[in-house]
Amino acid sequence: MHMRVALGFISVTGLFWPSAHGQELRETEAVRMFLTRSPSAQESRTGTVIVEARTQGWSVWPNPHVGYDHEGAGLTQISRVQQTLPLNGRLASLRQAGLSAVRVAEMQSQHVLWSRCSDMRRAFYDLVLAQQRETVLHDAISQLQEVVRILRERERLGESSRFDLLRAEREESELRAELISAQAGIAQARSRLAAFFDGTVNPAAIRAQGELGSGQELPPLPALLQAALESRGDYQAEQQQQEQFQWEEQAATRLRIPDPVLSVGFKRAEGLAGIRYGPYIGFSLAVPIFDRGKARVAELEAELRRSAYRREILNQQVQAEVTGAHEALRMRRLAAEEYRLRFQQEGSQLERIAQEAYQEGELGILELLDAYRVQRQSSLRALELLAASKQAEVELERAAGRPFLNPEVLP
């Protein structure tokens, strides 16, 4: 028995060693690392750069044409440069449409990045919960070790039964096994959190430093709904995309106004007086008979209507997500606070009564261990309720588009 307990303690110590000497990581530091060093942040920014590079060609002048004509009958040679002059204002509208497209990409990128950052924050507080569970189990083991020490001393003096000692040692072994499982959970939580950062972060070296509880007052729902519509990147991106479609539609209507094509060059011709040289000037204009841009205008009008429907859908979705997350957080906080108050009033009292009754011989070892178990389970349950409240807080800030309750987390 003693050998198994010693081996279990050694394995527990080995598992706990990295966390005891790990890198302390606060939530603000984790968010900063994610937004600056994570592959998700780099990928998101690269997507915006791609859209910016793609739209730069929308407002570029068409390339000039260089030509050469040769007529054999009565030698005539013409070298010319031909350039389309974009004077109908279409390129200016496309330039504005390109700027709107870049802003759309930026807003969509920010929305996706904030959603991923919220996932990272959830993983951070999962690690905080796992670490605090480990602390509760460590405290419970220390408390039980003291009981085992006293029982061994009493058995040596003939004042205690062998059954009490064996039962306490068995309870200690069970707790150590539970502690090892908890520390395995810490290792998994560390790996999940490290996956949000770059490859330089060692999962075994992470130790999250944070509190599960929150003293921030919950803002009123109407104000939060209005702020969410102003902050949500997907909602704002849809509004900006309507502006993009309007500029593109305006550019499409300019197709009915043709751009002139100017040709200038040099002409060499054979006449009665011999070879003559002179300048060459030409001018042409496309006649908009078949393609007046109507198809493109109709397409963009349909895109505008669809974008308006999407914006309405997003409006309803934002309100539903924020309302649900707001109510969930309120209920989670209420449940955690009620349990905390009841636990403070009854938890320590139950344990103290059981200890005094056992010392006076009114209760047996089973009743004492049961009181310890209830106290431990209550502590773990309180942690779980606080963690659920914190996760609901993260979800509310995800739905709102930015950290209203914890603005300090953003760099």
ROMI-886660 format. One line per field, with one value per residue (C-alpha): residue number from 1; z, y, x. Coordinates in nm, 2 decimals. Example, Ala and Ser with C-alpha at 12.3 -4.5 7.8 and 13.67 -1.06 7.14 Angstrom:
BEGIN
seq c(1 / 2)
w c(0.78 / 0.71)
v c(-0.45 / -0.11)
u c(1.23 / 1.37)
//
This chain:
BEGIN
seq c(1 / 2 / 3 / 4 / 5 / 6 / 7 / 8 / 9 / 10 / 11 / 12 / 13 / 14 / 15 / 16 / 17 / 18 / 19 / 20 / 21 / 22 / 23 / 24 / 25 / 26 / 27 / 28 / 29 / 30 / 31 / 32 / 33 / 34 / 35 / 36 / 37 / 38 / 39 / 40 / 41 / 42 / 43 / 44 / 45 / 46 / 47 / 48 / 49 / 50 / 51 / 52 / 53 / 54 / 55 / 56 / 57 / 58 / 59 / 60 / 61 / 62 / 63 / 64 / 65 / 66 / 67 / 68 / 69 / 70 / 71 / 72 / 73 / 74 / 75 / 76 / 77 / 78 / 79 / 80 / 81 / 82 / 83 / 84 / 85 / 86 / 87 / 88 / 89 / 90 / 91 / 92 / 93 / 94 / 95 / 96 / 97 / 98 / 99 / 100 / 101 / 102 / 103 / 104 / 105 / 106 / 107 / 108 / 109 / 110 / 111 / 112 / 113 / 114 / 115 / 116 / 117 / 118 / 119 / 120 / 121 / 122 / 123 / 124 / 125 / 126 / 127 / 128 / 129 / 130 / 131 / 132 / 133 / 134 / 135 / 136 / 137 / 138 / 139 / 140 / 141 / 142 / 143 / 144 / 145 / 146 / 147 / 148 / 149 / 150 / 151 / 152 / 153 / 154 / 155 / 156 / 157 / 158 / 159 / 160 / 161 / 162 / 163 / 164 / 165 / 166 / 167 / 168 / 169 / 170 / 171 / 172 / 173 / 174 / 175 / 176 / 177 / 178 / 179 / 180 / 181 / 182 / 183 / 184 / 185 / 186 / 187 / 188 / 189 / 190 / 191 / 192 / 193 / 194 / 195 / 196 / 197 / 198 / 199 / 200 / 201 / 202 / 203 / 204 / 205 / 206 / 207 / 208 / 209 / 210 / 211 / 212 / 213 / 214 / 215 / 216 / 217 / 218 / 219 / 220 / 221 / 222 / 223 / 224 / 225 / 226 / 227 / 228 / 229 / 230 / 231 / 232 / 233 / 234 / 235 / 236 / 237 / 238 / 239 / 240 / 241 / 242 / 243 / 244 / 245 / 246 / 247 / 248 / 249 / 250 / 251 / 252 / 253 / 254 / 255 / 256 / 257 / 258 / 259 / 260 / 261 / 262 / 263 / 264 / 265 / 266 / 267 / 268 / 269 / 270 / 271 / 272 / 273 / 274 / 275 / 276 / 277 / 278 / 279 / 280 / 281 / 282 / 283 / 284 / 285 / 286 / 287 / 288 / 289 / 290 / 291 / 292 / 293 / 294 / 295 / 296 / 297 / 298 / 299 / 300 / 301 / 302 / 303 / 304 / 305 / 306 / 307 / 308 / 309 / 310 / 311 / 312 / 313 / 314 / 315 / 316 / 317 / 318 / 319 / 320 / 321 / 322 / 323 / 324 / 325 / 326 / 327 / 328 / 329 / 330 / 331 / 332 / 333 / 334 / 335 / 336 / 337 / 338 / 339 / 340 / 341 / 342 / 343 / 344 / 345 / 346 / 347 / 348 / 349 / 350 / 351 / 352 / 353 / 354 / 355 / 356 / 357 / 358 / 359 / 360 / 361 / 362 / 363 / 364 / 365 / 366 / 367 / 368 / 369 / 370 / 371 / 372 / 373 / 374 / 375 / 376 / 377 / 378 / 379 / 380 / 381 / 382 / 383 / 384 / 385 / 386 / 387 / 388 / 389 / 390 / 391 / 392 / 393 / 394 / 395 / 396 / 397 / 398 / 399 / 400 / 401 / 402 / 403 / 404 / 405 / 406 / 407 / 408 / 409 / 410 / 411)
w c(0.00 / 0.10 / -0.21 / -0.44 / -0.27 / -0.30 / -0.67 / -0.72 / -0.55 / -0.77 / -1.09 / -0.97 / -0.89 / -1.23 / -1.40 / -1.19 / -1.24 / -1.58 / -1.45 / -1.13 / -1.33 / -1.64 / -1.81 / -1.65 / -1.92 / -1.86 / -2.08 / -2.21 / -2.31 / -2.47 / -2.68 / -2.78 / -2.88 / -3.08 / -3.26 / -3.35 / -3.38 / -3.46 / -3.81 / -3.79 / -3.77 / -4.05 / -4.27 / -4.20 / -4.29 / -4.60 / -4.73 / -4.71 / -4.89 / -5.17 / -5.21 / -5.21 / -5.48 / -5.69 / -5.68 / -5.78 / -6.14 / -6.15 / -6.20 / -6.42 / -6.77 / -7.05 / -7.22 / -7.54 / -7.87 / -8.10 / -8.47 / -8.81 / -9.15 / -9.49 / -9.82 / -10.13 / -10.40 / -10.39 / -10.09 / -9.77 / -9.42 / -9.09 / -8.74 / -8.47 / -8.10 / -8.01 / -7.67 / -7.52 / -7.32 / -7.02 / -7.00 / -6.91 / -6.53 / -6.51 / -6.36 / -6.09 / -5.98 / -6.00 / -5.78 / -5.51 / -5.55 / -5.50 / -5.18 / -5.05 / -5.14 / -4.93 / -4.64 / -4.67 / -4.66 / -4.35 / -4.17 / -4.25 / -4.15 / -3.82 / -3.75 / -3.83 / -3.62 / -3.32 / -3.34 / -3.34 / -3.06 / -2.86 / -2.91 / -2.78 / -2.47 / -2.40 / -2.42 / -2.19 / -1.92 / -1.97 / -1.86 / -1.57 / -1.46 / -1.50 / -1.29 / -1.01 / -1.01 / -0.95 / -0.66 / -0.49 / -0.53 / -0.39 / -0.09 / -0.04 / -0.05 / 0.20 / 0.43 / 0.40 / 0.45 / 0.79 / 0.88 / 0.78 / 0.98 / 1.29 / 1.24 / 1.21 / 1.53 / 1.70 / 1.57 / 1.70 / 2.04 / 2.02 / 2.01 / 1.66 / 1.45 / 1.15 / 0.94 / 0.99 / 0.87 / 0.57 / 0.47 / 0.49 / 0.29 / 0.02 / 0.00 / -0.04 / -0.32 / -0.50 / -0.47 / -0.61 / -0.91 / -0.96 / -0.94 / -1.21 / -1.43 / -1.36 / -1.45 / -1.78 / -1.84 / -1.78 / -2.04 / -2.29 / -2.21 / -2.26 / -2.60 / -2.71 / -2.60 / -2.76 / -3.09 / -3.13 / -3.12 / -3.34 / -3.31 / -3.06 / -2.77 / -2.57 / -2.45 / -2.14 / -2.03 / -2.03 / -1.70 / -1.73 / -1.48 / -1.44 / -1.24 / -1.33 / -1.15 / -1.29 / -1.10 / -1.42 / -1.42 / -1.70 / -1.94 / -2.03 / -2.33 / -2.55 / -2.52 / -2.59 / -2.90 / -3.05 / -2.97 / -3.12 / -3.45 / -3.46 / -3.37 / -3.55 / -3.84 / -4.05 / -4.02 / -4.10 / -4.39 / -4.54 / -4.52 / -4.68 / -4.95 / -5.05 / -5.10 / -5.32 / -5.53 / -5.57 / -5.70 / -5.94 / -6.06 / -6.12 / -6.32 / -6.52 / -6.62 / -6.77 / -7.03 / -7.24 / -7.28 / -7.51 / -7.44 / -7.74 / -7.89 / -8.01 / -8.25 / -8.32 / -8.52 / -8.82 / -9.19 / -9.49 / -9.83 / -10.19 / -10.41 / -10.73 / -10.57 / -10.42 / -10.07 / -9.82 / -9.44 / -9.20 / -8.88 / -8.84 / -8.62 / -8.59 / -8.38 / -8.33 / -8.10 / -8.02 / -8.09 / -7.79 / -7.98 / -7.86 / -7.52 / -7.31 / -6.97 / -6.90 / -6.81 / -6.56 / -6.41 / -6.37 / -6.20 / -5.96 / -5.88 / -5.79 / -5.58 / -5.39 / -5.31 / -5.20 / -4.98 / -4.82 / -4.74 / -4.60 / -4.38 / -4.25 / -4.17 / -3.99 / -3.80 / -3.67 / -3.61 / -3.41 / -3.20 / -3.13 / -3.04 / -2.82 / -2.64 / -2.58 / -2.46 / -2.24 / -2.07 / -2.04 / -1.87 / -1.63 / -1.53 / -1.51 / -1.28 / -1.07 / -1.03 / -0.94 / -0.68 / -0.52 / -0.49 / -0.35 / -0.08 / 0.02 / 0.00 / 0.23 / 0.49 / 0.49 / 0.35 / 0.62 / 0.89 / 0.77 / 0.77 / 1.11 / 1.27 / 1.11 / 1.24 / 1.60 / 1.60 / 1.48 / 1.74 / 2.01 / 1.88 / 1.77 / 1.39 / 1.22 / 0.95 / 0.67 / 0.78 / 0.81 / 0.47 / 0.33 / 0.48 / 0.32 / -0.01 / -0.01 / 0.07 / -0.22 / -0.46 / -0.36 / -0.42 / -0.76 / -0.84 / -0.74 / -0.98 / -1.26 / -1.21 / -1.21 / -1.53 / -1.70 / -1.61 / -1.76 / -2.07 / -2.11 / -2.07 / -2.35 / -2.57 / -2.51 / -2.61 / -2.92 / -3.01 / -2.94 / -3.17 / -2.91 / -2.53 / -2.37 / -2.02 / -2.05 / -2.28 / -2.13 / -2.31 / -2.65 / -2.70)
v c(0.00 / 0.25 / 0.17 / 0.22 / 0.55 / 0.66 / 0.57 / 0.76 / 1.06 / 1.05 / 1.03 / 1.32 / 1.53 / 1.46 / 1.57 / 1.88 / 1.99 / 2.17 / 2.38 / 2.47 / 2.62 / 2.72 / 3.06 / 3.27 / 3.39 / 3.65 / 3.69 / 4.02 / 3.87 / 3.57 / 3.80 / 4.01 / 3.70 / 3.57 / 3.90 / 3.96 / 3.62 / 3.36 / 3.21 / 3.30 / 3.67 / 3.65 / 3.46 / 3.71 / 4.01 / 3.84 / 3.79 / 4.17 / 4.23 / 4.00 / 4.19 / 4.52 / 4.40 / 4.26 / 4.58 / 4.80 / 4.70 / 4.81 / 5.18 / 5.14 / 5.30 / 5.04 / 4.97 / 5.16 / 4.97 / 5.01 / 4.94 / 4.95 / 4.96 / 4.90 / 4.94 / 4.81 / 5.00 / 5.34 / 5.29 / 5.40 / 5.32 / 5.43 / 5.38 / 5.47 / 5.45 / 5.40 / 5.49 / 5.46 / 5.78 / 5.68 / 6.01 / 5.88 / 5.86 / 5.49 / 5.44 / 5.69 / 5.49 / 5.16 / 5.32 / 5.39 / 5.04 / 4.90 / 5.10 / 4.97 / 4.61 / 4.65 / 4.78 / 4.49 / 4.25 / 4.43 / 4.41 / 4.05 / 3.97 / 4.15 / 3.95 / 3.62 / 3.70 / 3.81 / 3.49 / 3.29 / 3.51 / 3.42 / 3.05 / 3.12 / 3.30 / 3.00 / 2.77 / 3.01 / 2.98 / 2.61 / 2.60 / 2.83 / 2.59 / 2.29 / 2.45 / 2.55 / 2.20 / 2.07 / 2.32 / 2.19 / 1.83 / 1.92 / 2.08 / 1.78 / 1.55 / 1.76 / 1.76 / 1.38 / 1.33 / 1.50 / 1.26 / 0.96 / 1.09 / 1.12 / 0.78 / 0.62 / 0.78 / 0.67 / 0.32 / 0.31 / 0.41 / 0.17 / 0.44 / 0.38 / 0.09 / -0.05 / -0.01 / 0.37 / 0.39 / 0.16 / 0.35 / 0.69 / 0.56 / 0.42 / 0.76 / 0.92 / 0.68 / 0.76 / 1.13 / 1.09 / 0.90 / 1.18 / 1.44 / 1.26 / 1.27 / 1.64 / 1.71 / 1.51 / 1.75 / 2.04 / 1.90 / 1.88 / 2.23 / 2.36 / 2.20 / 2.34 / 2.69 / 2.66 / 2.56 / 2.92 / 3.06 / 3.02 / 2.73 / 2.91 / 2.85 / 2.54 / 2.39 / 2.23 / 2.58 / 2.76 / 2.84 / 3.06 / 3.33 / 3.46 / 3.47 / 3.29 / 3.53 / 3.88 / 4.19 / 4.38 / 4.50 / 4.35 / 4.64 / 4.68 / 4.48 / 4.77 / 4.95 / 4.63 / 4.55 / 4.90 / 4.88 / 4.53 / 4.64 / 4.91 / 4.67 / 4.35 / 4.32 / 4.09 / 4.34 / 4.64 / 4.45 / 4.38 / 4.75 / 4.84 / 4.59 / 4.76 / 5.08 / 4.87 / 4.75 / 5.10 / 5.22 / 4.93 / 5.00 / 5.36 / 5.24 / 5.00 / 5.28 / 5.47 / 5.19 / 5.37 / 5.66 / 5.54 / 5.63 / 5.79 / 5.62 / 5.85 / 5.74 / 5.94 / 5.84 / 5.90 / 5.84 / 5.78 / 5.79 / 5.79 / 6.07 / 6.25 / 6.45 / 6.14 / 6.01 / 6.24 / 6.23 / 6.37 / 6.32 / 6.09 / 6.15 / 5.93 / 5.93 / 5.66 / 5.61 / 5.29 / 5.31 / 5.16 / 4.98 / 4.62 / 4.65 / 4.94 / 4.78 / 4.69 / 4.33 / 4.44 / 4.70 / 4.45 / 4.21 / 4.47 / 4.58 / 4.22 / 4.20 / 4.51 / 4.36 / 4.04 / 4.23 / 4.42 / 4.08 / 3.95 / 4.26 / 4.21 / 3.85 / 3.95 / 4.22 / 3.95 / 3.71 / 3.97 / 4.06 / 3.69 / 3.60 / 3.90 / 3.85 / 3.48 / 3.54 / 3.83 / 3.61 / 3.31 / 3.52 / 3.67 / 3.33 / 3.18 / 3.46 / 3.43 / 3.05 / 3.10 / 3.37 / 3.17 / 2.86 / 3.06 / 3.22 / 2.88 / 2.71 / 2.97 / 2.93 / 2.55 / 2.41 / 2.49 / 2.43 / 2.08 / 1.99 / 2.14 / 1.95 / 1.62 / 1.67 / 1.75 / 1.46 / 1.22 / 1.34 / 1.28 / 0.94 / 1.03 / 0.96 / 0.71 / 0.75 / 0.69 / 0.99 / 1.21 / 1.11 / 1.17 / 1.52 / 1.59 / 1.45 / 1.67 / 1.97 / 1.89 / 1.83 / 2.16 / 2.34 / 2.19 / 2.26 / 2.62 / 2.64 / 2.49 / 2.74 / 3.03 / 2.89 / 2.85 / 3.22 / 3.32 / 3.13 / 3.29 / 3.62 / 3.54 / 3.43 / 3.75 / 3.95 / 3.73 / 3.80 / 4.17 / 4.20 / 4.34 / 4.30 / 4.53 / 4.38 / 4.34 / 4.62 / 4.59 / 4.25 / 4.42 / 4.57)
u c(0.00 / 0.27 / 0.48 / 0.18 / 0.10 / 0.47 / 0.47 / 0.15 / 0.29 / 0.60 / 0.39 / 0.17 / 0.48 / 0.62 / 0.31 / 0.28 / 0.64 / 0.60 / 0.30 / 0.47 / 0.77 / 0.57 / 0.53 / 0.26 / 0.02 / -0.25 / -0.55 / -0.44 / -0.10 / -0.27 / -0.50 / -0.20 / 0.00 / -0.29 / -0.36 / 0.01 / 0.18 / -0.08 / -0.12 / -0.49 / -0.41 / -0.15 / -0.39 / -0.67 / -0.45 / -0.32 / -0.68 / -0.72 / -0.40 / -0.52 / -0.84 / -0.65 / -0.41 / -0.70 / -0.90 / -0.61 / -0.65 / -1.02 / -0.93 / -0.62 / -0.61 / -0.62 / -0.29 / -0.20 / -0.17 / 0.12 / 0.06 / 0.22 / 0.05 / 0.21 / 0.04 / 0.22 / 0.03 / 0.17 / 0.39 / 0.23 / 0.37 / 0.21 / 0.36 / 0.11 / 0.02 / -0.35 / -0.48 / -0.84 / -0.92 / -1.14 / -1.33 / -1.68 / -1.61 / -1.63 / -1.28 / -1.35 / -1.66 / -1.46 / -1.19 / -1.44 / -1.59 / -1.24 / -1.19 / -1.52 / -1.42 / -1.11 / -1.31 / -1.55 / -1.25 / -1.11 / -1.44 / -1.50 / -1.14 / -1.19 / -1.51 / -1.36 / -1.05 / -1.26 / -1.45 / -1.13 / -1.00 / -1.31 / -1.24 / -0.89 / -1.03 / -1.26 / -0.95 / -0.77 / -1.04 / -1.07 / -0.70 / -0.78 / -1.06 / -0.84 / -0.56 / -0.80 / -0.95 / -0.59 / -0.55 / -0.87 / -0.76 / -0.41 / -0.57 / -0.80 / -0.50 / -0.31 / -0.61 / -0.64 / -0.27 / -0.30 / -0.59 / -0.38 / -0.08 / -0.30 / -0.46 / -0.12 / -0.01 / -0.32 / -0.28 / 0.07 / -0.06 / -0.35 / -0.62 / -0.75 / -0.87 / -0.69 / -1.00 / -1.00 / -0.64 / -0.70 / -1.01 / -0.84 / -0.54 / -0.78 / -0.95 / -0.61 / -0.52 / -0.85 / -0.78 / -0.43 / -0.57 / -0.83 / -0.55 / -0.35 / -0.67 / -0.70 / -0.34 / -0.39 / -0.68 / -0.44 / -0.20 / -0.49 / -0.61 / -0.26 / -0.23 / -0.56 / -0.45 / -0.11 / -0.27 / -0.39 / -0.04 / 0.27 / 0.51 / 0.74 / 0.50 / 0.57 / 0.24 / 0.41 / 0.53 / 0.20 / 0.03 / -0.28 / -0.32 / -0.67 / -0.99 / -1.31 / -1.53 / -1.61 / -1.72 / -1.82 / -2.18 / -2.39 / -2.49 / -2.86 / -2.97 / -3.10 / -2.77 / -2.58 / -2.79 / -2.72 / -2.35 / -2.34 / -2.48 / -2.21 / -1.93 / -2.01 / -1.77 / -2.00 / -2.30 / -2.09 / -1.92 / -2.26 / -2.35 / -2.02 / -2.08 / -2.40 / -2.19 / -1.95 / -2.24 / -2.37 / -2.04 / -2.01 / -2.37 / -2.28 / -1.97 / -2.19 / -2.42 / -2.13 / -2.08 / -2.35 / -2.11 / -1.83 / -1.47 / -1.29 / -0.99 / -0.70 / -0.43 / -0.12 / 0.19 / 0.41 / 0.32 / 0.56 / 0.39 / 0.51 / 0.36 / 0.43 / 0.70 / 0.86 / 0.86 / 0.68 / 0.68 / 0.42 / 0.22 / -0.07 / -0.37 / -0.68 / -0.99 / -1.26 / -1.56 / -1.75 / -2.12 / -2.31 / -2.58 / -2.55 / -2.38 / -2.50 / -2.42 / -2.79 / -2.71 / -2.44 / -2.67 / -2.95 / -2.70 / -2.58 / -2.94 / -3.01 / -2.70 / -2.81 / -3.15 / -2.98 / -2.74 / -3.02 / -3.19 / -2.86 / -2.83 / -3.18 / -3.10 / -2.78 / -2.97 / -3.21 / -2.92 / -2.72 / -3.02 / -3.10 / -2.74 / -2.68 / -3.02 / -2.96 / -2.60 / -2.71 / -2.98 / -2.75 / -2.48 / -2.74 / -2.86 / -2.51 / -2.40 / -2.71 / -2.66 / -2.29 / -2.37 / -2.65 / -2.44 / -2.14 / -2.35 / -2.51 / -2.17 / -2.01 / -2.29 / -2.31 / -1.99 / -1.73 / -1.99 / -2.06 / -1.69 / -1.63 / -1.92 / -1.80 / -1.44 / -1.56 / -1.80 / -1.54 / -1.29 / -1.55 / -1.64 / -1.99 / -1.92 / -1.71 / -1.44 / -1.69 / -1.90 / -1.59 / -1.46 / -1.81 / -1.81 / -1.47 / -1.60 / -1.90 / -1.69 / -1.45 / -1.74 / -1.90 / -1.57 / -1.54 / -1.90 / -1.85 / -1.56 / -1.76 / -2.04 / -1.79 / -1.63 / -1.97 / -2.04 / -1.70 / -1.76 / -2.10 / -1.93 / -1.69 / -1.98 / -2.17 / -1.86 / -1.83 / -2.19 / -2.14 / -1.84 / -1.59 / -1.51 / -1.77 / -1.72 / -1.34 / -1.21 / -0.87 / -0.80 / -0.75 / -0.40)
//
